[in-house]
Amino acid sequence: TTTAETGDNQATSTNETIIDTGQAIAVSNVLNVVNTNIINSNGFILFLSNLLGGGGDLDLREWLKQWSPADVLADECAGGCGDEGETAVTDTNQAEIHNEVVVHSSTGNNSAAGDTAAIQTGDAYAAANVINVANTNIVDSNYLLLTFNNFGDWQGDLVFPAWETFLELFGTEVSFSGGEVNNQNAATINNELELSAETGGNTASAAATSSIQTGDAVAVANVVNEVNQNLVGGGSLAVVLRLPGGWSGGIFGAPAELKWQSSGDGIRLIFDGAENGNSAGAEINNDNQAQIDNQVQVYALTGDNQVTGDEAAIIQTGAAYAAANVVNVANTNVLGRNWLLAIINILGHWQGNISFGRPDLWVGHYAQIENNTAQPGERVTFRYTVINNGDAPATEVELTGRFDPRFFDPFEAETTFTWPVPDLDPGESFDFTYQMTLKHEIATSVPEAGSEAEITSLESDNNDADNLDSLLIALNHPVATNHLRRIPKERYAKPPEIIVTKTASMVAAALGQTITYTITVLNKGGNDVTEAKLADAIVNENEEIVSQKFWDLGTVLEDEEITVTYDVIFNASSPPGFYRNGAQLIAGDYASGIASTTVLVYAPAPVAPVAPTTPSAVEATSTVTNAEPAPPVTALPPPGPPSQLAAVGVIGLDDLLILSLISLSVFFVKFLLETDLKIFGPWPIKGYLAKLATIKSLFF
């Protein structure tokens, strides 16, 4: 039994109450090898889990590169598993395997009560992997038994050897014409699998506002039995892919002999080598008895939560993932064979390809100029070379060239071009030339002019790092360095890295209370960011924009940090509910990620009537501070139409009160209101209530 729990919590108070559980991860791997002989063979039995999803390739070439070709295995087989065929195998075995596996992962079963109460549960991951090998002989063979569980979305490729290598490894199978095979085998296999992934069963009750949001629940079970078989010579592959969350990708470079079958929520890849040998002298005598019982239970729970609040009650559960894989190999002989069996579960959306080998494109370029320098007004020939250093063809290849438009004449030729490159097999190359003219008027203070080359293809590239090449050519000025040199692409094309964070002073506020929002902008490096604008928006539960504001930040220097604070008051006529606030920095074509936070606005308990007042439309106070002094800059003009500022869009809400005061530190910041912009979304729905001074966000 394997258990991981962060749930089963209780909390009660007369004010705000919050329960925030972490993740729970429980994985059990069971391997039984009984009455089995492994002689002169190489192999792996792998249990792999990617618990947090994300990116990265599963490249089986690394595991298979030590394998021998199938025809070599046939020649090396003890006694002659191939055409000489003098192998003798005699087995008399009895095996009993009983597995009882229980895996339980829980972040749920929590209860909270208070004036405003909330529960947020983390994700729950539970997996059981069982491999049984009984009464089996593996002689002069290579084998790989693999289970892989990816919890959540996966961005990566599943990579097999290139098709020529693949056929070498799996392409020869020896027939049994004339051989003697006596099988007296009996196998009884019982598999009982019980899986549960639960995010529901939640209850939230409150006098004013209640909300329940549940995460994904995914459960996948696989059973593969290889029983009473003789696998002699050649190779075979069987891969089971379970894709309950869908797949965006394709299959590249597969050999024509590969077969695939649809299995509802996944696919199955099958390959058996063609017969072209015999084992006329092989003698196999099997008298084996196998009894295998598997009882596997896997549970993942994030639900079953109860919340009671006088004003508000909120529940947000994490995702629940449950996976079980069972492989039984019994009464089986593997002789002179390459054998691969894999079960792969992607418990989320898969964005990637199945590739048999991958291209590895390299691009480089240089300028054909005398004395390694060029003069303003000179016509320069650039020579490009593209090489496929990979083990698979590259198709739909495109070469893109870029020239700095400040120094190259766009009237002579395009400063950005795209050129189709013929398909490139492994080891092939392509050469191309392009001419550009330097502008006549280039300041003598400019020592160099830059260009860039980039290569792409339809397939995923094995190494993206060499798909981009940058070049500087020296200009023949007195201050020039009088040389031609290459520079790292980071110096020429490295984008800025802007991190925007957004917090609120409270996560639940009654109408009339003051909420202080804080926005932090940090330039982590890369380059200074010029003409930067900070956009801020508030939207209601219906995704209707209720308020907007903009600040012109001018130039944000490398490693500079800017902080903006402002207050918001929701008056009595504002509808209660969730109000999401997001902030984003925009600078030309660059846009940072959206930082957002959500506040629950609720109506307070009734009080004695008071004299009516006339609310103003918006009141706010704001301050902007810099972590380090920056030189003064000139305020920028108001932002353009939506197509020019890909930022957060906002509109006004007549009855919303926002107090706004902007304080500038070091440079001037212009505060813009009521600009009609496009919303970039959806924003992440995640978060939780904060208690007292703890600042956390509640997303719906």
N, C-alpha and C positions, 0 to 999 in steps of 0.2 A: 504494500500500500504506500502510495506517495501522495502527500497532501501539502498544499500551499494555501494559506488563508491570510487575508488582510481585512476581511469583513467581520460580520457578527459583532457589530458595535452598537452601543446605546448611548444617547446623550440627551439631556433635558436641561432647560434653563428658562428663565422668565424673559430673557432678551433674545438676542440672536443665537442660534444654535447651528453648528455646521459639523458634518462628518465628511472627511475627505480620505478615502482609502487609496493606497498605492496599488501597484500591479501585483498579481499572483501568478507564478509560473511553476508548473509541476510537470515533469517529464520523466518517464520510466522506460528504460531500454533493457530488454531481456534477450539473451543469446544462449541457446542450448546446442551443444555439439556432442552427439552421442554415437558410439560405434562408427566412427568416421576416420578414414585414412586419407591424408593429404600428402602426396609423394611427388617430389620434384616439381612443385607447382608454386605459383605466385598469385596472391590475391588479397582482397580486402573485404571486410564486412563493416559497412559504415552506417552510423546513425547520426544524421545531420539535422539540426533545427535552426532556423533563422527566426528568433523569437520576436524581434521588433520590426520585421518587414524591411522595406526600404530597397536600396540598390545593391548591385554586386552580381557578378556572373557565377553560374555553376558550370565550371569548365572541366569536363571529364577527360580532356586530353592530358591533364596533369596526372591523372590516375592510370591512364592506359598507355602512357609513353614507354613504359618498361616492358610491355607485352611483346611477345614474339609473334611474327606472322603465323597464320594458321597452317601453311604448308610446312613451315619449319617445325611446328609442334608435332605434326603428323610423323615427320622423319625422326624426331627425338623421342617419340612415345616409347616407353619401356617395352622391349620385345618387338616393337614395330606395330604402332597403332595405325599406320597408313597402309600403303600398298603391300608392305611386307607382311603385315597382319599376323603376328604370332603372339599376341597378348592373351594372357589367361587371367581371368578374374573369378575368384570363388568366394562367396559370402554366405555365412550362416549366422544371422544376428537377430536379437530381439531387443526392441527399445520401447520404453514407456516414458512419455513426457506429459506432465500435468502442470499447467500454468494458471495461476489465479492472480490477475493483475488489476489493481484498483488505483486510479489516478483521479485526484480531486483537487480542483483549483477554484477558490471562491473569494470574491471581493464584496459579495452582496450580503443579504440578510441583516440589514442595519435598520435602526429606528432612531428618529430624532423628533423632539418636540420643543417648541418655544414660540416667542412672539413672531419671529421670522426664522424658519427652519429650512435647512437644505442638506441633501446628501449627494455626494458625487463619488462614484465607485470607479476604480481603475479597471483596466482590461484583465481578463482571466484567460490564461493559456494552459491547456492540459493536453498531453500527448502520451500515447503508449505505443512502443515499437517492440514487436516480438519476432525473432527469427529462430526457427528450430531446424537443425540439420541432423538427421538420424539415418544410420545404416547407409552411408554414402562414401564412395571412393572418388577422389579427385587426383588424377595421375597425369603428369606432364601437361598441365593445363594452366590457364590464367582465368581468374574469376573475380567478379565484383558484384556483391550484393549490397544494395544501397536503399536506404529510406531517407527522404528529405521532406521536412515540414516547414513551410514558410507561413508564418502567422501574420496576416495583414497583406497589404498590397506589396507587389514585388516589381521592381524595375531592373531587369537584368536578362541576360541570355542564357539558355541551356545549350552548351557547346559540346559537340561530339567531334571525333577526328574527321579530317577532310575525307571526301568520299573514296579517293584512291587508297589512303591509309586504312579507311574503314573496311574496304573490300579485302585488303591484305589480312586484316585481323579476323574478319568474320566470313570470308568468301569461299571457303572450301569445306565441304562436308563429306565424310567417308561413308559409303553405303555398307550394308551388311550382306551383300550377295555372297553366298557360300559360307559365311561364318556360322558358328553354332552359339545360339543364345537359349539358355534354359532359365526361365524366370518362374520361381515359386514364391512370389512375394504377396504379402497381404498388409494393407495399411488401413487403419481406421482413424479418421481425423474428425474431431468435433470442434467447431469454432462457434463460440457464443460471445458476441460483441454487443455491448450496450453503451450508447453514447448519448450525452445530453449537453446542449449549449443553451443556456437560459439567461435572457436579459430582462424578461418581463416579470409579471407578478408583483407590481409596485402599486402602492396606494399613497396619494397625497391629498390632504384636506386642509382648507383654510377658509376663513371668513371672506377674504378679499381675493387673493390670487393664488392659484395652484398650477403647477406645470410638471409634466413628466416627459422626459426624452430618453429613449433607450438606444443602446449601441447595437451593432450587428451581432447576430448569433449564427455561427457556422459550425457544422459537425460533419466529418468525413471519415468513412471507414473503408479499408481495403484488405482483401484476403487473397493471397496467391499460393497455390499448392503445386509443387513439382514432385510428383509421386510415381514410383515404379517406372523410371525412365533410364535408358542407356544413351548418353550423348557422346558420340565418338567422332573425333576429327572435326575440322572446320570451326564454325563459330555460330553463336546465336545471341540475339539481343531481344529483350522484352522490357519495355518501359511503359508504366502506367502513370498517366498524368491526370490528376483530378483538379478541375478548374471551376469551382462553384461560383467564383466572383467574376468570371468572364476573362477573355483574352484578347489583347490588341497586339497582334504581331503576325509573323509568318514563318514558313519553313524554307531555309535557304541551303542549297548545295547538297540536298539529299540524294543518295544513289537511287537509281530507278528500281532496284530490287527491294527497297524498303517499302513495307506495307504499313498502313495506318487505319485504325478503326475508330469510329465515333462511339463514345460510351455515355451519352447523355450530358453529363456535366464535365466531360473531359475527353481525352483521346488515348489510344494505345498504339505504340510503335512496335512493330514486329519485324525481325529480320532473321532468316535462316539461310545459310550458305548453300550454294548449288552443289549437288552431288557430282563428284568426279574422281572417285577412288573406290577401293574395296578393302574389305577386311576378311578376306577369305579364310585366314587362319586364326581369326580371333575366337576365343572361347570364353563365354561369360556364363557363369552358373550362380544364380541368386536364390537364396532361400531365407528371406528376411521377413520379420514380423514387426510392425510399428503401430503403436497406439499413442496418439497425440491428442490431448485435450487442452483447449485454450478458452479460458473464461476471462474476458477483458471488459472492464467497466471504466469509462472515462466521463468525467463530469466537469463542466465549466459553468460557473454561476456568477453573474454580476447583478441580478435582479433580486426580487423578494425583499424590497425595502418599503418601510412605512414612515411617512412624515406627517406631522400635525403642526400647523402654525396658526396663531391667532390672526396674523395679517397675511402671511405668505408661506407657501409650502412648495419646495422645488426638489425634484429628483432628476439626476442625470446619471445614467449607468454607462459603464464602459462596454467594450465588445467582449464576447465570449467565444472562444475557439476551442473545439474538441476534435482530436484526430487519433485514429487507431490504425496501425498497420501490422498485419500478421503474414509472415512468410513461412511456409512449411516445405522442407525439402526432405524426402524420405525414400529409401530403397532406390537410390539413384547412383549411376556410374557416369563420371565425366572423364573421358580419356582423350588426351591430345586435342583439347578444345579450348577456344576462347568463349567465355560465357559471362554475360552481363544481364542482371535482373535488377530493376530499379522501380521504386514507388515514390512518386513526387506529388505532394499535396501543396497547392497554392491557395491558402485560405483567405483570399482577397482577390483584387484585380491584378492580372499579370500583364505588364507592358514590356514585352521583349520577344525575342525570336528563338526558334530552334535552328541552330546553325551546325552544319557539318563542315568544320573549319571556318575560318574567317579571314577576309582580306585585311591587310595591314598596309594602308597607303601612306607613302612618304612624299612630301612635296618640298622642293627647294627652288630658289631662283637667284639670279645674279644679273648685274648690269654689264653689258659689253661696251666698255668705255676705255679710252686710252689714259694711261698714267693714273688710273684709279680715281679720276676726278671728272666732274662735268661742270660746264659753264651755264649760267642762265641763258635761256633761249636755245640750248642744244637739244637735238633729237637723240633720245637714248633708246637702245634696243635692250629689252629684258628677255632673258632666256629662262624658261621654266622646265623642270624635269619632275615627272611623277613616276614612282616605282611602287609596285605591289610586292611588299616583303612578306605577305601572309601565305596561308596554305589553302586559300579558296579564291575563286574569281571575284572580281569587283565589277558590278554592273551599274549602269546609269550614273557613270562617274562625271562629275562636273568640277572644273577648275575655275575659281574666282580670283580675280586680281583687283587690288585696290591701290590707288595712288593718292597721296595727300593733295587734295584740291587746292590747298593754299599755294603750292609750288609747281604743280603740273597744269598745263593748259587744257581745259575741258573742251575747247573748240577744235583742237587738233584730233582728239580721241577721247572716248569715254574714260573717266577716271575710275570707274568700276565696271568690270566686264565679267561675263560668265561664258565659259567655252566648254562644249561637250567633248569629253574624252572617250575614246573607244574602250570597250570592256577590256579589262586587264586580267589575264591569268596570273597565277603565282610566278614571280620572277620577271614579268614583263614590265616595260617602261614606256613612257610617252614624253616627247619633247615638243615644246611650243615656244614661239617668239611673239613679242608684242612691243610696239613702239609707242613712246610717249615723248612729248616735248615739254621741257622745263619752261616756265614763264620767264619772260624777259626781265620783269621787274620783281626781283627778289632782294630784300634788304641784305646788305653786306653782313649784318649781324647774324644771319641764318647760315650755319655751317653745313647743314645736311638736309636732304629731302628723303622722305620715307615711302616705302611701298610694302605691300603685304600680299601673300598668296595663300589660298586655302583650298583644300580638296575634300570632296564628299562623295559618297556612293549610296546606293540603295540599301546595302547590307550594313550591319553594325561593324564598326572598325575595331580591330584588335587592340589598337593603341592610338587614342585620339591625340596624344601629345605631339605627334609629328605630322599632324594634318594641317598645321599652320606654320608659315615661315615669314619672318619680317626682315627687312633689309633697309639700310641707310646708305645713300651714296653721298660722298663728300662734294661740296660745291666749291668751285674755284674762286673763293674770296680770300682776301688777306688773312681773315680770321679762321679760314677753314683748316681742318686737320689734315687735308691733302691725302686722304686715303679712303678706301672703300672697306667697310666693315659690316659684319652682321651683328645684330643685337638680339637679346632675348625678347621673345614676343611679349613678355610682361611689360617691357618698357614702352612698347609701341601701342599695344592694344589691350592692356590690362584694364578691365572696367573698375569703377569705384565699388566699394563695399560699404553700403549705408545700412545701418541697423536702426530701425525706429521702434520704440517701445511706448506703450500707452497704459496708464493706470488711472484708477479713480479712487477717491478718498473713501468711498463706501460702495457696497454692492447692492444695497437695498435702501431706498430713501422714500420717506413720505412726501406727499405734495407739500411744497413750501420749504423743504429742507435744501441746504446748499451743498452741492456736489463739486468738489475740486478735481479737475482733470489735469494730469501731468503728462507731457509728451517729451521724450528724449530722443534726440537725433545724434548718432555717433558715426563719423566717417572713419572706418577701421583701416583705411589705406587703399592704395591703388593710384589715386590721383585726387587733386582738388576737384570739387564739384562746383561748377559755376551756374549762375542763373537758377539757383535752387528755390523751389517754392514748396511750402508745407501746406497740405490740404487737410481739412478736418471736417467730418460730417457726423450727424446724428440721424438715425433712422428708427422707425418704430417697428412693431412686430409684423406689419404688412409690407415691410421693405419700402415704406414711403419716407422720403427725405424730409426732415422737419427743421433742420438748421445746417448752416454751412459757414465756414470761415477759412481764410487763406492768409498766410504770411509769406512775404518775399524775404528769403534768407540770404540772398546774394551769393557769395562764394563760401562754401563750407570747406575749410582747410582739412588736409590729411591729419587724422588723429584729433580733430576738433569735436567737441561735444556741445550741443545746444539744448537747453531745457526751456520748454514753454508750459506755463500753468494758466489756467483760467477757471472761473466759477460758473456754475449753471444752477438756476432755480426753476423748478417746474411749478407753475401756479395751479390753483384749484381747478381750472378748466381743462388742464391737460389730462388726456385719457390715461388711466393706470395701465401698466404693462411693462414689457421689456423695451428698453431703449439702447440700441447698440451704437457705439461711437467708434469711428475709425480714423486713422491718420496715415498719411502717405507722403513721401517726399518725391517731387518730380523735378527733373533737370534736363531739358531738351528731350531726347529720346529715352533717357534713363528714368525708370520708376522703381522705387524701393518696394519691398513687401509692405502689406497693409497691417498695421498694428491696431488691434481693436479691443474694446472692453465693453461689457454690458452691465447695465444697472436696472434693477427692478424698481419701478416707481409704483407706489400703492397709495390708496386713499387712507388717511389716518382715521382713527375712531371718531365718531361724531362729537362735536363740542357745541357749547352754547352759541347761538347766532351772534354775529358781530356786524358792525356797520359795513356795507359793501365798499369795496375799493375798485378803482379802475386799473387793471394790470397794463403794464407796458409790454411792447412786443418782445423785446430782447434786452437783457442786462447781463453784462459779463465783465470779469476782470481777468487780465492776462499778463504774464511776465515772461520775458525771454532772457536767458542767461547763457553765456559761453563759458565752457570749462577753461579755455585759454584765450587770451586777447587775440583779436583778429584785426587786420587793417580795415579802415572804413571803406565802404563800398557804396555805389550809387543805387538807389532804389530802382527796381525793375518796373516796367509797365505792367498793367493788369494782365492776367492770363488770357490766352486766346480762346477760341471755340473748343468744343469737346474733343475734336480730332487732334488738337495740339497739346492738350494736357490730359494724358491717360491717368486720371487720378480718381479720387473719391467724389462723387456727385452729391449735391445737397440742394434742398429747397427750404423755404421758411415755414414755420408754423406760427400762425398769428397769435395764438394764446400762450406760446412758450416764452418764459422769462429767462433771459441769459444776460448776466452782468459781464461786460467785457472791458478790460483795461490792459493795454499792451505796454510793457516796459522793455526798452531796448538796452542791451549790453554790448558795447563795442561798435555795433553797426545798426543802421536803420532798418526796421522791419515794417513793411506795409501790410495793413490788415484789410483784407478784401471780404465783402459779404455778398450773398445772394448771387453767386455765379453758377450758371446751369451746367453741371458737368456730369459725365457718365460714371455710374457706380461700377467699381470692379469687385466682383464677388464670385461665388458666395464666400463670405468670411467664415473662418473656422467656428464651428458650434461646439464650444468646449469651455469649461470654467466652473467656478464655484463661488459661494459666498465667502466673505472675509469677516473675521470677528474682531471688533474694536479697531485697533490701528493696523492690523494685517491687511495689506492691499492685495486682493486677488480678483480675478474676473469671473463673472458668471455668463456663459454663452448659452444661447438657446438654439 
